[in-house]
Amino acid sequence: MDRRDDVVTALHRIFLSAGIGSAKQVEAVRALGRAGGPQAAQLIGQIYQEAFSGSAIQMACIAALGEAARAYPSVLPGTE
């Protein structure tokens, strides 16, 4: 895997292949957050929207979005 997006894609495939609500899915979401970047954030948001309300997956998505945000600059270049 040469790029972050390759890792994000692999993690998303792991998430999709795991049993619904399984520990494997929760860990895949957490790993997506640690991978970070726009693609990961978009996938985490999608997973959150499709998960059952109040589920462990939704809670993992909330934490993962926070982690994914670390990959973004706090201020966009040229907007200071």
Residue, then its C-alpha position, 0 to 999 in steps of 0.5 A: m500500500d503506497r498511499r493513505d487512501d489505500v490503507v483507508t480503502a483496505l480498512h473500509r473493506i475490513f469494516l464491510s466484511a465484518g459482522i454487523g456491530s462486531a468488535k471487528q467493525v468497531e476496531a475498523v472504525r477506530a483504525l479509520g480515524r487513526a488513518g485520518g484524511p478526507q476519505a476516512a472522514q467521509l467514510i466514517g460519516q457515512i458509517y455513522q449515518e447508516a449505524f443504529s442510533g446509540s450503537a457502539i458503532q456510532m460511538a466509535c464513529i464520533a471518536a474516530l471523527g475526532e481522530a481523523a480531524r487531527a490530519y487536517p491543518s488547524v488553519l487552511p493555508g492562505t486564509e489567515 
